[in-house]
Amino acid sequence: MNLIKEPKGVDFIIQSPPLTDKERKEISDFIASRKSKKNAAVKTAKGKITVKK
């Protein structure tokens, strides 16, 4: 694998503005809802769960 160099005059460093508390909460809520939907889909896909004794 070769090293890719930045072209002259181009900077690939990205600095985004800091998130506000509202934006941070919205992102956290979105991630939590996606995780819960994913877990619900996995549980229904597996069907009945049995415990071996």
N, CA, C and O atoms as CSV, one atom per row, in Angstrom:
chain,resi,resn,atom,element,x,y,z
A,1,MET,N,N,0.846,-1.164,0.000
A,1,MET,CA,C,0.000,0.000,0.000
A,1,MET,C,C,0.894,1.230,0.000
A,1,MET,O,O,1.838,1.317,0.785
A,2,ASN,N,N,0.600,2.168,-0.869
A,2,ASN,CA,C,1.417,3.365,-0.984
A,2,ASN,C,C,0.877,4.489,-0.123
A,2,ASN,O,O,-0.303,4.511,0.230
A,3,LEU,N,N,1.746,5.412,0.206
A,3,LEU,CA,C,1.375,6.595,0.955
A,3,LEU,C,C,0.818,7.637,-0.007
A,3,LEU,O,O,1.445,7.949,-1.020
A,4,ILE,N,N,-0.351,8.171,0.306
A,4,ILE,CA,C,-0.964,9.198,-0.533
A,4,ILE,C,C,-0.605,10.551,0.052
A,4,ILE,O,O,-0.893,10.825,1.217
A,5,LYS,N,N,0.020,11.393,-0.749
A,5,LYS,CA,C,0.440,12.709,-0.285
A,5,LYS,C,C,-0.595,13.761,-0.668
A,5,LYS,O,O,-1.288,13.635,-1.677
A,6,GLU,N,N,-0.685,14.799,0.156
A,6,GLU,CA,C,-1.575,15.911,-0.156
A,6,GLU,C,C,-0.991,16.718,-1.309
A,6,GLU,O,O,0.209,16.993,-1.330
A,7,PRO,N,N,-1.834,17.100,-2.271
A,7,PRO,CA,C,-1.345,17.987,-3.338
A,7,PRO,C,C,-0.924,19.332,-2.752
A,7,PRO,O,O,-1.402,19.733,-1.691
A,8,LYS,N,N,-0.050,20.007,-3.433
A,8,LYS,CA,C,0.411,21.315,-2.950
A,8,LYS,C,C,-0.765,22.287,-2.897
A,8,LYS,O,O,-1.561,22.365,-3.833
A,9,GLY,N,N,-0.867,23.024,-1.793
A,9,GLY,CA,C,-1.924,24.006,-1.626
A,9,GLY,C,C,-3.256,23.437,-1.159
A,9,GLY,O,O,-4.232,24.177,-1.038
A,10,VAL,N,N,-3.313,22.119,-0.891
A,10,VAL,CA,C,-4.553,21.493,-0.437
A,10,VAL,C,C,-4.328,20.959,0.973
A,10,VAL,O,O,-3.325,20.298,1.240
A,11,ASP,N,N,-5.269,21.249,1.876
A,11,ASP,CA,C,-5.168,20.796,3.258
A,11,ASP,C,C,-6.375,19.916,3.559
A,11,ASP,O,O,-7.513,20.364,3.422
A,12,PHE,N,N,-6.144,18.680,3.963
A,12,PHE,CA,C,-7.225,17.748,4.235
A,12,PHE,C,C,-7.677,17.749,5.693
A,12,PHE,O,O,-8.499,16.914,6.071
A,13,ILE,N,N,-7.175,18.642,6.508
A,13,ILE,CA,C,-7.581,18.721,7.901
A,13,ILE,C,C,-8.916,19.462,7.967
A,13,ILE,O,O,-9.053,20.576,7.461
A,14,ILE,N,N,-9.892,18.819,8.599
A,14,ILE,CA,C,-11.234,19.388,8.677
A,14,ILE,C,C,-11.504,19.774,10.129
A,14,ILE,O,O,-11.348,18.954,11.034
A,15,GLN,N,N,-11.903,21.004,10.345
A,15,GLN,CA,C,-12.259,21.462,11.670
A,15,GLN,C,C,-13.703,21.940,11.631
A,15,GLN,O,O,-14.016,22.963,11.023
A,16,SER,N,N,-14.574,21.185,12.287
A,16,SER,CA,C,-15.975,21.581,12.319
A,16,SER,C,C,-16.239,22.383,13.588
A,16,SER,O,O,-15.533,22.228,14.585
A,17,PRO,N,N,-17.244,23.226,13.550
A,17,PRO,CA,C,-17.553,24.016,14.756
A,17,PRO,C,C,-18.047,23.089,15.863
A,17,PRO,O,O,-18.623,22.041,15.572
A,18,PRO,N,N,-17.834,23.454,17.126
A,18,PRO,CA,C,-18.283,22.600,18.224
A,18,PRO,C,C,-19.812,22.496,18.245
A,18,PRO,O,O,-20.518,23.422,17.848
A,19,LEU,N,N,-20.303,21.348,18.718
A,19,LEU,CA,C,-21.743,21.129,18.779
A,19,LEU,C,C,-22.341,21.845,19.983
A,19,LEU,O,O,-21.707,21.976,21.030
A,20,THR,N,N,-23.563,22.299,19.812
A,20,THR,CA,C,-24.280,22.880,20.942
A,20,THR,C,C,-24.864,21.744,21.771
A,20,THR,O,O,-24.891,20.597,21.324
A,21,ASP,N,N,-25.331,22.056,22.974
A,21,ASP,CA,C,-25.919,21.026,23.835
A,21,ASP,C,C,-27.160,20.418,23.180
A,21,ASP,O,O,-27.405,19.218,23.304
A,22,LYS,N,N,-27.940,21.244,22.486
A,22,LYS,CA,C,-29.146,20.757,21.814
A,22,LYS,C,C,-28.775,19.769,20.696
A,22,LYS,O,O,-29.390,18.710,20.576
A,23,GLU,N,N,-27.777,20.114,19.887
A,23,GLU,CA,C,-27.342,19.223,18.805
A,23,GLU,C,C,-26.780,17.923,19.358
A,23,GLU,O,O,-27.037,16.848,18.816
A,24,ARG,N,N,-26.026,18.021,20.421
A,24,ARG,CA,C,-25.443,16.833,21.052
A,24,ARG,C,C,-26.549,15.903,21.558
A,24,ARG,O,O,-26.451,14.687,21.395
A,25,LYS,N,N,-27.598,16.461,22.171
A,25,LYS,CA,C,-28.716,15.654,22.674
A,25,LYS,C,C,-29.483,15.018,21.520
A,25,LYS,O,O,-29.863,13.850,21.603
A,26,GLU,N,N,-29.717,15.777,20.438
A,26,GLU,CA,C,-30.428,15.229,19.279
A,26,GLU,C,C,-29.676,14.047,18.680
A,26,GLU,O,O,-30.286,13.044,18.310
A,27,ILE,N,N,-28.373,14.160,18.586
A,27,ILE,CA,C,-27.569,13.062,18.038
A,27,ILE,C,C,-27.622,11.851,18.955
A,27,ILE,O,O,-27.752,10.721,18.484
A,28,SER,N,N,-27.522,12.076,20.259
A,28,SER,CA,C,-27.587,10.969,21.218
A,28,SER,C,C,-28.933,10.267,21.160
A,28,SER,O,O,-28.995,9.037,21.185
A,29,ASP,N,N,-30.018,11.043,21.081
A,29,ASP,CA,C,-31.355,10.453,20.987
A,29,ASP,C,C,-31.512,9.646,19.701
A,29,ASP,O,O,-32.102,8.566,19.713
A,30,PHE,N,N,-30.988,10.165,18.598
A,30,PHE,CA,C,-31.075,9.458,17.316
A,30,PHE,C,C,-30.327,8.123,17.377
A,30,PHE,O,O,-30.835,7.098,16.922
A,31,ILE,N,N,-29.126,8.146,17.941
A,31,ILE,CA,C,-28.328,6.917,18.045
A,31,ILE,C,C,-29.038,5.904,18.932
A,31,ILE,O,O,-29.081,4.717,18.608
A,32,ALA,N,N,-29.594,6.366,20.048
A,32,ALA,CA,C,-30.299,5.463,20.966
A,32,ALA,C,C,-31.515,4.838,20.284
A,32,ALA,O,O,-31.774,3.647,20.456
A,33,SER,N,N,-32.265,5.629,19.510
A,33,SER,CA,C,-33.439,5.076,18.833
A,33,SER,C,C,-33.027,4.060,17.769
A,33,SER,O,O,-33.690,3.036,17.602
A,34,ARG,N,N,-31.946,4.333,17.052
A,34,ARG,CA,C,-31.471,3.377,16.039
A,34,ARG,C,C,-31.030,2.061,16.681
A,34,ARG,O,O,-31.307,0.983,16.154
A,35,LYS,N,N,-30.343,2.156,17.822
A,35,LYS,CA,C,-29.892,0.947,18.509
A,35,LYS,C,C,-31.079,0.133,19.000
A,35,LYS,O,O,-31.075,-1.093,18.885
A,36,SER,N,N,-32.096,0.795,19.546
A,36,SER,CA,C,-33.260,0.067,20.049
A,36,SER,C,C,-34.023,-0.593,18.904
A,36,SER,O,O,-34.511,-1.713,19.056
A,37,LYS,N,N,-34.133,0.084,17.763
A,37,LYS,CA,C,-34.802,-0.510,16.608
A,37,LYS,C,C,-34.019,-1.712,16.094
A,37,LYS,O,O,-34.608,-2.720,15.704
A,38,LYS,N,N,-32.689,-1.604,16.094
A,38,LYS,CA,C,-31.846,-2.701,15.619
A,38,LYS,C,C,-31.990,-3.905,16.539
A,38,LYS,O,O,-32.124,-5.035,16.069
A,39,ASN,N,N,-31.963,-3.668,17.859
A,39,ASN,CA,C,-32.096,-4.756,18.817
A,39,ASN,C,C,-33.467,-5.408,18.722
A,39,ASN,O,O,-33.574,-6.627,18.857
A,40,ALA,N,N,-34.513,-4.630,18.494
A,40,ALA,CA,C,-35.852,-5.179,18.350
A,40,ALA,C,C,-35.934,-6.050,17.095
A,40,ALA,O,O,-36.574,-7.102,17.118
A,41,ALA,N,N,-35.302,-5.633,16.017
A,41,ALA,CA,C,-35.334,-6.400,14.773
A,41,ALA,C,C,-34.575,-7.709,14.929
A,41,ALA,O,O,-34.991,-8.730,14.381
A,42,VAL,N,N,-33.474,-7.698,15.665
A,42,VAL,CA,C,-32.691,-8.915,15.869
A,42,VAL,C,C,-33.475,-9.897,16.715
A,42,VAL,O,O,-33.465,-11.095,16.432
A,43,LYS,N,N,-34.156,-9.419,17.749
A,43,LYS,CA,C,-34.930,-10.304,18.614
A,43,LYS,C,C,-36.080,-10.952,17.860
A,43,LYS,O,O,-36.352,-12.137,18.054
A,44,THR,N,N,-36.756,-10.202,17.005
A,44,THR,CA,C,-37.872,-10.780,16.262
A,44,THR,C,C,-37.371,-11.713,15.167
A,44,THR,O,O,-38.061,-12.673,14.821
A,45,ALA,N,N,-36.213,-11.461,14.624
A,45,ALA,CA,C,-35.684,-12.315,13.563
A,45,ALA,C,C,-35.274,-13.677,14.113
A,45,ALA,O,O,-35.401,-14.692,13.428
A,46,LYS,N,N,-34.790,-13.697,15.335
A,46,LYS,CA,C,-34.354,-14.967,15.917
A,46,LYS,C,C,-35.535,-15.824,16.322
A,46,LYS,O,O,-35.409,-17.046,16.408
A,47,GLY,N,N,-36.660,-15.222,16.568
A,47,GLY,CA,C,-37.844,-15.979,16.958
A,47,GLY,C,C,-37.823,-16.274,18.435
A,47,GLY,O,O,-37.374,-15.459,19.242
A,48,LYS,N,N,-38.312,-17.444,18.782
A,48,LYS,CA,C,-38.449,-17.819,20.188
A,48,LYS,C,C,-37.075,-18.182,20.764
A,48,LYS,O,O,-36.318,-18.949,20.169
A,49,ILE,N,N,-36.780,-17.622,21.914
A,49,ILE,CA,C,-35.514,-17.904,22.574
A,49,ILE,C,C,-35.751,-18.978,23.631
A,49,ILE,O,O,-36.625,-18.842,24.486
A,50,THR,N,N,-34.970,-20.032,23.560
A,50,THR,CA,C,-35.080,-21.104,24.544
A,50,THR,C,C,-33.812,-21.158,25.384
A,50,THR,O,O,-32.711,-20.869,24.916
A,51,VAL,N,N,-34.007,-21.536,26.635
A,51,VAL,CA,C,-32.873,-21.625,27.560
A,51,VAL,C,C,-32.588,-23.091,27.810
A,51,VAL,O,O,-33.476,-23.849,28.200
A,52,LYS,N,N,-31.340,-23.488,27.584
A,52,LYS,CA,C,-30.936,-24.876,27.850
A,52,LYS,C,C,-30.592,-25.034,29.308
A,52,LYS,O,O,-29.951,-24.164,29.898
A,53,LYS,N,N,-31.019,-26.151,29.904
A,53,LYS,CA,C,-30.729,-26.407,31.326
A,53,LYS,C,C,-29.680,-27.467,31.461
A,53,LYS,O,O,-29.301,-27.822,32.578
